[in-house]
Structures are given as C-alpha cells and as structure tokens.
Amino acid sequence: MQKTGTLIINDTKRLDIRFDLTTYHGSLQVGDSLELLIENRWIETTVGFDVNWYLSGIRTDNLIGLRVKITL
C-alpha cells in the first residue's frame, strides 16, 4: 500500500512523513526509499544523513514540506 504525505522534522529531530493532521509514518531511517513529487513527476530517492537529513540526488536546502509517497 502506498501513502502520500509531507516531509517534516519530528520532536526527536528525525525526518518523518505527516499523512494528515494526526497520522505520521514514525521516523524515517537512512536508506528508506520513497518518491518525491517534483514538477508533477514522482522521482525515486532514498533518505540519507550526514550533518543534516537529505534525499539522494535531490538538491534542496529545505526538505520540510516536500510532498512524498512511500510504500508501507
């Protein structure tokens, strides 16, 4: 099953996906695969962490608010 949501940083400083007002994925891990919506196209990427969270192959300074899709 795939779910679509918005990237956030949760209270523990981990990257997470908010699906609606009260439903969250529950902390993404390094290596997790997801798809990112860019210019009306879904782009496959993976989660990484160095000094900050990043998505492989995606150039942006701010991940918060990006639209993503993940297979559960």
N, C-alpha and C positions, 0 to 999 in steps of 0.2 A: 504494500500500500504506500502511495506517495502522499506527502502532505506539503503544503506551501505555507511559508511564513516569512517573518522579518528577522534579520540578524540583530542581536542585542549583546551587551556585556552584562552578565548577571551579577548578583550581590557578591559572589566569590571571585569576581574578575575573570570569569570564564566566558568563552564565546558560546552563545545559546541561540535557539530559534524560538520566537514567540509566534504561536499559531493563531491565538485570539487573545482577548483580554485576560483570561485566566489559565490558558494552556500553553505549556512550554515543552520543548524537547527534553531538556535536562542536561546541560553542559556537553558541548561537542568536544571530541578528542582529536589530537593530532593524527592525521591520516584519514579521518572521516571523509567520505565522499558526499558531495551534494552538487546541485545545479544552481547557477546564479543567473537571474534574468538581466540581460544587457541588451538594450535596443530591441526589445520584443523577441529575443532569442535566448534559449536556455543553454548556458555554457557549463560543461562539466569541470569541476575543480575539486581540490582536496584542502582540508584545513591544515595549517601549519602554525608553528610558534617559534619565534626567535627572541627578540626583545619584546615584540608585540605579536598579536594574532595576525595572520594573513591567509589569503586564499591563493593557492598555487596558480601562477600565470595571470593573476588579476592585479593590475596596477591601480591602487587607490590608497589614500591616506586614512580613510574612514570606512570601516565595514558596517557600522551601525546604521540600520535602516535599509540595508540592501535586501531585495526580495530573493528568497531561495526556495528550493524544492529538495526534499530529502526522502529517500525510500526507507520506510520503517520495517 
